Amino acid sequence: MKSNLRIGLLGAASLMSLSATSALAQQTVAPVPMPSTDAAAVQPDPQVPADSAPAASAPVGQTAPGNSEVVVTARRRVERLQDVPVAATVVDQQQIRQYDLTSVANIRIAAPEISLDRGFTGSGSSISLRGVSSSSIDAGVEQSVLLDFDGMAISRGRILNDALFDIDSLTVLKGPQAVFFGKNSPGGVVSVRSAAPGKQLNGYIRTGYEFTTDNKQVEAAIGGPIGEGAGARLAIFASDSDGYIRNQNRGVDNLIFRGNTGTAILPPSPARLGAERKIAARGTITYTNNDGFDATVKILASRYEGQGVQSFSEVMACPPSRTRPGTIGGLIDPTGDCKLNDRSSQGWADPVIIENWPEVRRNNNGRPYSRNDSFMPVLTLNYQAGKVALTSVTGYYGYDYVTQGNAEATSYSYFWSYSNEQNSSLYQEVRATSSFEGALNFAAGGHYEKNNRTLFVGGINGSQPRDPVTGRYETYDNQQHNQSDAWSLFGQLVLNVTPTVELAGGARYTRQTNRLNSFTTFLNPVITNILPPGRVISGSKSQDNVSPEATLTWRPTHNLTVYGAYKSGFLAGGFSNPGILSSTTTINTLSFDKETVDGGEIGIKGGLFDGRLNASLTGYRYTYKGLPLTSLVAISQTAVSYITQNAANTRVQGLEFETSYRGPAGLTLRATAAYNDAKFNSFDRAQCWTGQSLAEGCLVDAVTRATYQNLSGRTVYRSPKWIATGGAVKTLELGRDYSATLNADVRYSAGYFTGVNLNPYSYQKSYVLLNAGAKLTSVEGWSLSLIGRNLTNRRYGTLGIDKPGGIGEVFTVAGEPRAVVLQIESKF
């Protein structure tokens, strides 16, 4: 019954969209291509104060009186969101402030089909869009969804922990975007644009307090013209959270390590977990000579500190016979539980081991800890040479990342590890975009990037005696040095076949070379199944790919667009960076191949009532081959490792509907509904889940004796079949000097598996989230806001794995708990 109801609602919404668009007045206006570096911009509504105006280098489309006009540059030319033949969601400043989106992970509130989730180790995060994602457990795997920050392409998720502040707009482009965004966008693109200086001096300061995490927060910015053709802006952000997960552990008998270290009681991790501190600043300088040339430089510097990525993990479920999680040797955690309730039980490491482990001791004296120092300058140059716009984007992204903590979520700390990373990425893109008055236009360019990344990993896997030579107790330490170079050429031709019909076709050629040097720096002498010091695993490989696409678009009226597109994409292969290098590891066992995708989508976009009512409907079907997935491999009873291989082919198909209505008297309504059917076409060697029996589908290879299961035809993990949202914003005038804004929205998600091996205990049931807020604004420029996210405090798993050393448990990083923010802001 519920399924039929949802299908009926989606069908009704689709009919509404088609009916609305068919009733539009007949008026043909071809979109004019215009150069820009921004992925999206919004022409401000005079009734809605904005922190800044769009950059001079990002002209926007014409706006009907009293309306907001949203433009995007999904095809590297400015087009109305209404006109562009791409499935896109744009989050404007009003929505950003309405939800207090100060972390990248919270983008899912405004763009419901994307999930940006914390991980455990490896890359530390996982991004999923339309059920398409890459592994987060292996640091060697790049993401299938590209992050674009002010033009800098980022294929890794470390920045998800950093502050999100002084943002002008967020844009989510769905489906493969290879031609214009490159090799790391087979699943889509998330584009973030920070605010520009504006044409007049403007600024703000806002401070707030969030009650669940006791988070204190301040954000401020000031910008404007600084001379003839020049502008500048400075923005800062700082926050300090005490965390929301209560650690139930108060110390346990040191049953595992006492025999070797002599420590009687194993100390606990902090009593309150998930604490975070963020501080960041961004400087922007713009210049235009008002004769076709402009330049923008943005420099971001930020620091994030926390208690390790593991501090956010909880055991979400145990086998029916267990009410508490356990670890190797049959030890049951006396204070742990098996449900998501903002409670955990985590031990610290044995202090004797820490004292003799310099790689860990140097960071916060060996306590559970994480830190990420980021530095990202981006220079964008634009020159209008007649009807051809030339653009250059030069960027650098460097980070120094540290994390260490309990890797198995019990009081006994059987597994304890660190995973540190240092990265530097150089990026250069040049492109040319035409705006000829004739029927044919083009966009073409190329890019080059160079990446250097070193992973430092070490761990305790149970108790080992003291090494008589070094005095160390840990099990192992290793280093994994990665280098890659990539370059590409891309181009697209756009032909106006008739005044209302457009045919566009293009492709990108990419070549990438990866190099790896991995070696163990320390190994406890009693361990024999881990790669010994002195052996180096090294190698290199090159890959290339051509990703074509073609789109046919029909715009019979100014407010109606119908399109069909064939698209393809490519995610480069590489080398796995497992936590443990086993004694049997070779360059071939670490190597995984590229991921490719092809398929298509059809869409219709329409508007009524001078753009006050807008709706879009998109249908899509894509096939992904060579999906890189990470499996936990048992090296021995007490040693496990994660290895990435091209394990699966998947098919993703579905329907997406979005609509918004900006009515009279300050009323705005929004709704979305998405049906996504994602399945493993082929996944016949999937990892068994812990405790899975032969009767439950766990098979044994007759030659290698390795266990596996066949998941072909099963639903892809982290891919709910239904996601739906609905919300309203109402502005009330309170006399001449004040106004009030009220907002509320709900988000429904169907159930899904959080674990890639579809462990039944990793299944997250369907849930509904409620967000709401109120804001009082004065004409003098100050405002008072009360912002609520997940007000029903619905706890839900995001990304789950079988607990290392466990007896069938699954642990996950839960979504954000209830958040209530009281915020004061002053603008000028």
N, C-alpha and C positions, 0 to 999 in steps of 0.2 A: 504493500500500500504506500509506504513512504517513498519507495523508488518511483512508483507511478506518479505520485504527487510532484516529485522533483522534475520528472520528465515533462509533466504537464506545465509546470511553471516556466521551465526553460522554453518550451514550445510557444507558450503564450507571449513570453518576452520577445522571442524571435519574430512572431507575427506582428507584434507592436512595432518593432524596428522596421520591418518591411513595409507595413502599412504607412508608417510615418514618412519614410523616404519616398514612397511612390506618390505622396500627395504634395511634393515640393513644387514650387513654381518653376517653370521651364526657363532656365537662364544658364548659359554656357560661359564659363570663365576659366581659361586655361591657367594653371599655376605657373608663376614666374620663378624660374630657378635663381636663387641668390646665394652667394657664398657666406659661410659662417663656420666658426669653430665650435659653436655650442651644439650639444645634442638636443636640447629643448629649451624653449624660452616661453614666457607667458606675457602677453600684453596686459598690464595691470588694469584692473577695474578701478575707476576713480573712487569707488566706495570702500575698497579694500586697501589699506595702507600696506606698502611693500617696503622691505628693508633696503632695497636698491633697485635701480632701473637696469634693464638689460644692457649688456656691454655694447659699445659703439660698433664693434666688429660683428655683432649679431642682430642685423635688422630683422624686424618681425613683419608679419603680413598685415594687411589692412584690417581694421577692426570696425565692426558695426557699432553704432552708437550705443553706449551702455553695456557692451558685452566684452567678455574676455576672449581673446583669440590665442589659441595655443599653436605654436609652430615647433617643428622638429627638424633635425638635420640627419635623419636616419640614412639618407642617401647622399650625405655631404653637401646638400644644398638646402636652403631654407624652404620648407613647405608647410602648409597648414597640416596639423594632425589629421584633419578631416580629409585631406587630399592624398597623403602619403600611403602607398600600397604596402604597408607593413603593420603587423599587429603590435601596437604600442600602448603603454600606459604611462601617462605623465602625472607626476605628483608635484603640485605647485607649492608655493610658500605658505599659503593658507593651510593646506593639509599638513605640511611639515610642522607648523606651529600648533595646529589643532591637536596633534598626537605627541608633541614634544619628541620628534624623531632625532635623538642625539646619538644613536648608534646605528650602524649599517644594518644590523640584524633586524631592527624594527621596521625596515622598509616593507616587510610582509603585511603590516597593518594596512597600508595604503595600496599595495600591489599584491593582492592575496594569492596569486598563483606562484609566487616565488618564495623560497625558503632559504635564508642565509643563517646557517646554524653553526654553533661551536662544535669542534671535534674533541678528540681526546689527546692524540699525539699526532705525528706526521705533519700534515699541513695545518692542523689546528682548526680547520673549518671546512664546511661543505656547502656548496651552493646548488640548489635544485630548482629547475624551472620546467614546467610541464612534465615532471617526473624524470627529467634528465639531469644526472649529476655524476661527478667523479668521486673517487675515494678520498676521504679526508685522513685516513690512517697512515698513508704513505706519503712522505714529504717529497718523493720523486715525481708525484703525479700533479700535473697542472689541472686547473678547473675547466669544466666544459662550458661554463658561463663566464664571460669576460667582464671584468670591472674596469670602467673607464672613468678616471678621475681627472677632470679638467683637461682631457685629451691624452693623458698618460694611460696606456694600456697595461693592466695588471692581471696576471693569470694565477695569482696565488692569494690566499685568503687571510694572510696575517693582518691586513689593514682592517678587517672586520672588527677587531678589538679596539681600534683607535676611535677617537671622538669624531662625530659627524656634526659639523657646526657651520654657521653662516652660509647656509646652502640656498641657492636660488631655485634649483629644480632638480628632480630625480626623474629619469626616464628608464623604463624597462622595455626593451625590444625583444620580442618573443620569436623563437625559432632561429635557424641558422642565419648568421649575418656575415658570412665569410668575405664577400666582395669588398665591403667597406670597413670591416673591423678585424678581419684576419683570422688566423689559425686557431685561436682559442675561444671561438664563439659558436660552436656547433649547437649549443643549447640556447643561446641568446646573449644579450648584453645588458648590463646595468650601468647607466651613465649618470654620473654625479657632477653637477656644475655648481661651483661656489659663486657667491655674489660678487658683482663688479662694483667699481667705485661709484658710478652714477654721475649725472650731470650737475648735481647740486650737493652741497655738504649734507650728509645724513649719517645717522648712526643710531645705536641703541645699546642698552645694557639691560640684561635680564638675569635674575637670580631666582633659584628655586630650591625646594626641599621635597624629596620623595620619602614617604613614610615607611614603606616596607623594608627598604634597604638602608634607611637613614642616609640617603645620598644628598650631599650638599653640592650645589652646582651654580656656576656663574658663567655667563657668556656676554661678550661685548664686541662691538665693531664700530669703526668710524671710517668714512671715506668721502671722496669728492674730488673736484678739480684741484690741481696744484700748479697749473700754469697753462700756457697756450697749447691746447691739444693733449695735455697730460692729466692723468688722474691717479689716485692712490687709495688704497684701502688696507686697514689693519684689523684683524679679527683675532680674538683670543677665547679660549675655553678652558675651564678647570672643573673637575668634579671629584668627590671623595665619598665612596660608598663603603658601608660596613658589611655588606653581604646579607644574604637572606637564608642560607642553608645552615641549620643548627647541627653541629657535630655532637652526636650522642656519646661518642667515645671519651672516656676520662682516664684512659690508660689501662693496659691489660698485662697479664703475666707474659713475659717475653719468651714464650714457648719455642719460638723458631730460632732466635739468634743467641739466646743466653749461653748455650754451650760453647760458643766460640768467642763471644765478646765479654761475657760476664755481667751484662746488664740485666737486672732483675725485672724491671718494669719498662715496657715499651711506651714512650710518651705519645700523647695524642697530637693530631694536627690541631690547628686553632679551633676554638669553640664555635666560632662563626665563620662560615666558609663563603667564598664568592665575593670577597671584598675587592674593590677596584679603585684605582686612582688614575685620573687622566689629566693631562695638561697639554695644550696645543696652541699653536699660533700660525696664522697665515698672513703673508704680506702680498699685496697685489699692486702692480704698477701698469698702467695702460698709456699708450701714446697713439695719436692719429695726426697725420699731417693734413687731413681734410682734402687730400688729393689722391686717394686710392690706397694709401699705406696705413696700416695700424699694427701695433705690437702689444702683446700682453705677457707679462711674466708673473707667475704665481709661485710662491715658495711656502711649502708646508713643513713644519717641524712639530713632532709630537712625541710624547712619552706615555706609555701605558704601564701600570704596575698592578699585579694581582697576586693570587695565591696558587698559581699553576692552573693549567687547563683542567686537570683532574678535580679541582675543588668544586666544580659545577656538576659533577657526575653523581647520580643516584642509582641504586638498584631499583629497576622498575617492576621486576617480576622474578619469581623463583618457581621451580617445579612444584606441583601441588603438595608434595610430601614435605616441603620446606617452608618455614615461616621466617627464617633468618638466613642470610647469605653465609657461605663458607669459603674455605680456601684449601689448598693442597694439604694432604694429611688428615682430612676429615675434620678440621677445626671449624667450629661454628662461631660466628661473631656474636658475642653476648649482647651487644647493643645495636646491631644492625636490624633492618627490616626490608621488606620486599615490595615496597610501593612508593609511588611518587607523592611525597608529602613535605618537601622542603626539609627533610631530615636525612642525615647520612651518618656513617660510622667510619672514620678514617684515622689511621694511625700515622705517626711520623716515622722516620727511619731511626734505627738504633743509633744513638749519639756517638758511640765508639766508631761505628762505620763512617759516619759523617766527618768526624774529626780527622780521619785518615783518607778522606776523599776530596782532594783540593778542587776538583771541577764543580763539586756541589757546595762545599763549604764557603767558597768565595762569593756566592750569591745569597744574601740575606742570612748569612751564618748557617746555611744548610736547611733553612725552614722551607716549607712549601711556598713556591714563589714563581712569579712570571714577570717578565718585563719585555717591552718592545719599544725601541727607539727608532722612529721613522723620520726620513728626510726626503722630500720630493719637490724639486724645482721643475717647473714646466714653462717653456718659452714658446709662444705662438706668434707667428708672423703672417700677415695677410697683405697681398698686393693685388689691386684691381688693374689688370692690364687690358684696357678696353672691355671686351665682353668675356674675358677669361680671368677668373680669380685664382691666384696662386697662393698656396698655404704651406707653411712649414711648421711642424710641431717637434720640438726637441725636449726630451724629458729624461729625468734620472729618478730612480726609486731605490733607496737604500734602507735596509733595516737591520737591526741587531736584536735578535729575539732570544729570550731565555725562558725555559719553563722546567720545573722540577716538582715532583710530588708522588703521592700514592697512586700506583697504577692499577690496583685491583680492588679498591673500595671496601676494605675491611680494616678492622682495628689492628690486625697482625702484620700488615705491610709486607706480605710475602714478596710482592713485586713493587719495587720503588725505582724510579728512573728520572733522568733528565733528558731533554731533547732541545738543544740550542741550535740556533741557525743565524748565519750572517749572509746577507744578500746584497748585491749591487746589480742594477739593471739600467742599461742605456737604451734609449729609444729615439729613433728619428724617422719621421714620415714627411714626405713632400707630396703634394697633389695639385692638380689643376682642374677647375670646374668651369664649364662654359655656360653662358646665358644668352646665346644667339637668339635673334628674333625669328629665325627660320624654323624648319621642322626638326632639325637634328641638333642635339647637344651631347656633350660628353663629360665624363669625370674619369680621371686617370691619375695614377701615382705609384709610389713604391715606399717600402719601409725597410729599415734595418734595426735589429736589436741584438744586444750582447748581454748575457747573464752570467754572473759568477755567484755560486751559492755553495756554502759549506755547512754540512750538518754535523754536529757533535752530539753523540749519543752514548749514554752509559746506564747501567742498571744493576740492581740487586735482584737476583733470582734465587730466593731462598738463602740459606746460611752456608757460607764457605769459611774455611779457616783463614787466619792471617797469612798473607804472603810474606815469608821470611826475608825477602830481598827488599820489597818496597814498603812493607808495613800496611798494605791495603787489604780490605776485606770484601770490596765489591766484586761482582762477577765479571764485568767486562767494561771497556770503554772503546769507542771507535770513532773514526772520522770518515766522512763521505763527501768528497770534493766533486762538484758538478759545474760544468761549463756548457753553454750553448750559444750558438750563433744562428740567426735566422734572417732571411731577407725575402721580400716578395714584391711582385708587380701586379697591379690591378687596374681594371678599366671597365667602364660601362658606357654604352651608347643609349641615348633616349631619343626615340623617334615619335613625333606627333603625327600619326597616320592620318588622322582627321582632327578637327578642333576639339573633339571629345574623346578620342581614342589614342592611347599612348602605348607604345611597345618599347620595353627596356630590356637589354641583355648585357651581361658582363661576366667576368671571371677573375679569379685571383690565382696566380702561381706562387707557391711558397716552397722554399727549401730550408731545411733546418739540420744542423749538425749538433749532436750531443756527445760530451766526453765525461767519463767518470773515473775517479781514482778512490777506491775504498780500502780501508785497512783497519785492523785492530791495534789500538795503542796500549791496552793493558788487558790481560786475561789471567784470572786467578788460576794458579798452577794445577788445581784439582779438576778443572773443567777441560773436557776433551772434545766436546761437540760444537765448539765455537771457533771461528777462524782464528788461528794463532797469530801473534805478532810476527812481523817479518814477511808475511804473504800479502801481496797487493793485488787487488782485483781492479783491472783497468781495461778500458776499451773505448771505442768511439763508433758512431754510426751516423749516417746521413739519410734523410728522407725528403721526398718532394711530393707535391700534390697540386692538382688543378681543381679548383672549386668553381663551377659555373652556376649561373642563375639566369632566369628569364621571367619577366612579369608583363602581363597584359592588363591595362587599366582602362576603364570606361568611366568618364565623368559626364553624364548626360545633363546635369545641372550643377549649379554652383555649390549645392549642399548635398550632393549624392556621389559616392565613389563606389565602384564595383571592380574587384581585381581578382586575378588568379596568378599564382606564382609557382615556379619550380625553383627549389633552392637546394644547395648542397653545402657541406662544411667539413672541417678537418681539425682534429686535435692531434698534435704531434706525439709520437711515442717517445720513449726515453728509457731511463734506467731506474729501477726500483731502489728506494732508500729505506730498507727495513731497519727496524730497531736493533735486531741482532743479525750479524753476519755469521751464518752457520759454517761449519767446517767443510761442507759440501758445496758452498756457494761458488758460482762461476759467473763470468760476465754474461754468459748465455741465460742463466737462471734469473738474472736481474733484469734482462732486457724485455721490454714489452713494445708492441707495435702501435701504429697510429690508429686512431678512431676516425671513422668517416660517417657521414650522414647524407642522405638525399631523400627528397620527397616534395611535398607541395602543400599549398593552402589556398583557399578562396575566402574572400571577405567582402563585406558590404558595410559602408559607413554613411550615415545620414544625419541631417539636422533639420529642425523645424523652428518656427517662431523666432527668426533672426538669430539662430544659433543657441537659443535658450534650452532646447531639447536636443540632445545628441545621443546617438546609439550606434553600436557596431556589433557585427556578428562575424565570427571567423571559424572556419572549419579547416582542420589540418590533418596530415598523415605523413609521418617520417619514419625511416628505418635507419637505425644506428648499428654499425658493424664494428666489432672489435672494442667494445666498451671495456676500459681498464678498471678492473675491480680487484680489491685486495682481500686475500684470504689469510686467516690465522693458521700457521703451520706449526705443529708440535715438533720441536727439535728433539726433545726428550720429555720425560715426565715433569721436569721442573723448568724447562726452557721453551718459550714459544717465540715465533717470529711472524711478521706479516710480509707477504710477498705479493706483488702486483703482477697480474698477467691479463692478456686480452681474453676475457672469460666469456663474454656474452654478446649476442646480437639481440637488439630490442626493437619493437615496433610501438610507436606512440601515435595515437590518433585522438581527436576530440573536437569539441565545440566550445567556443568562448563567447560570452555576451556581456557587453558593458553598456550602461546608459547613465546619463546624468541630466538633470533638469534644474535650471536656475529660474525659479519662479518669481512672482512679485513679492514685495514686502520682505526681502531678504531671506527667502527660502531657497535652499538647495537640496536636491534629492539625488542620491547615487545608488546604483545597484549593479552587481555583477553575478554571473553564474557561469561555471566552467565544468564541463564533463571531460575527463581525461582517461583514456583507456591505454595504459602502458603495460606491455607484456614482454617477457623474455621469449623471443623467437627461438633462440638456441642458447641453452646454458646447462649443458649436460654434465659438467664437471664442477658443480658448485660445492662449496664447503658444507659439510654436515654441521648441524648445530650441536652443541655440547649435550651429550646424553641421548642423541638421536639413535634409535634402534633400527635394525634391519626392517622390522615391520612398519616403521615410520618413514622408510625410504632411504636410509643410509646404507650405501653399497660399499663393497671392498674390492679394490683392483686385484685381480688374480696374480699379477706379476709383482707390482710394487707394494701391495698390501695397503696402499693409501685409501682412505675413506672419501666418499663423495656422494652427492645426490644429484638428481636430474630435475632442474627447475624449469625446463623448457615448457612454455605455455602458461607459466605462472605470472602473477602480477609483479611488476617491478616494485622494489622497496621504495618507501617515501613518496608514493604516488597515489594519493587519495583520488577516488573516481569522481567525487563531487566536491567543489568548493563554491560557496555562495556568500555574498555579502549584501548588506543593505544599510543605508544610513541617511541621516538628515542633518542639515545645519540651518538654524534660524537666527536671524539678527533682528533685535528689537531696539527701536529708538526710545531712549528714556529721557525725554525732554531735549533741550538744545545742546547739552554738554556731555551726555553720556549715551552709550549704547551697550547692549548685552548680546552675546552670541552663545547659543546653546547648541550642542552637537551630541549625537548618539549614533552608534552603528553596531551591528552584529556580524560575526563571521562564523559560518558553519563549515566544518571539514568532515568528510566521511573518514572511515577508518583506514589504516594503512599499516604495513610492516615497517618498523624502524630499522631492522637489521637486514643486511644484504642476503643473508642465508635463509631468510623468511622463518626464523625461529618463531614458533607459535607464541612464545612468551614475550616476543618483541612486538607483538601486535598492539597498536594504539587504537582504541575504540573512537568512534565519532565524537565530536565535541562542538560546543558553541562558545564563542568568546564575546564579551560585551565591553565596548569602550564608550565613554561619555565624557563630556566636559562642559564647562561654563567659563565665559570670559566677560569681564566688565572693562570697557574702554572709555577713556576720557578724550575729548577733543584737544586737550593739552598735551597728549602724547603718552600718557601712562596707562597701564592696564594691569588687571589682576585676574589670574587664571587658575582654575582648578581642573586638572587633567586626570582622567582615569583610564587605565588600560587593563584589560582582563579583570574587570571588576568582580566577576564571580569566582575569581581565583581558580580557574580550571587548570589542573595540572596535566600536562601532556608531554609525551616523549617526542623527540625530534630525530636524533640519529642514535641508534642502538647497536651494541656489539655484545657478543658473549663475553662475560667477565673472565679475564685471564685467571687461570688457576681455580676457576669456579666449578660448581657442580650442577650447572644448568642455568644459572642466573643470567639475566640480561641487565646491563646498565646503560644509561643514556644521559644526555644532557637535556633537562626539561626546558620547555619554553618559559618565557618570562612569567613570574607570578604576578599577582595583583600589584599594580603600581598606581599610586595616587600622588600627584605632583601639585604642590602649591607654588605658583610662580608670579613674580612681580616684574614688570618690564616698563622701561621708559624709552621713548623714541624722540629723536629730534631731526 
